[in-house]
């Protein structure tokens, strides 16, 4: 079995092997929300450039 390792999420290191799936889903939702926020910021910035 392949070792998944750790990742850095929400200001702390999270073990992908030992962390509960519910906890990982919370982190994933935070990442998705942050991605959507950054995408909106980028769209607004590009809109300002091209207008």
Residue, then its C-alpha position, 0 to 999 in steps of 0.5 A: x500500500x502506498x504511503x500518503x504522507x502529510x499535507x499542510x492545511x489550515x495552518x497545521x500539518x495533517x496526516x492523510x493516513x491517520x486523520x478521520x475522513x470527516x475531518x479531511x472533508x472539513x479541510x477539503x471544504x475549506x480549501x474549496x471555499x478558499x479556491x472559490x474566493x481567490x477565483x472571484x478575486x482574480x475575476x474581479x481584478x481581470x474585470x478591472x483591467x479589461x474595463 
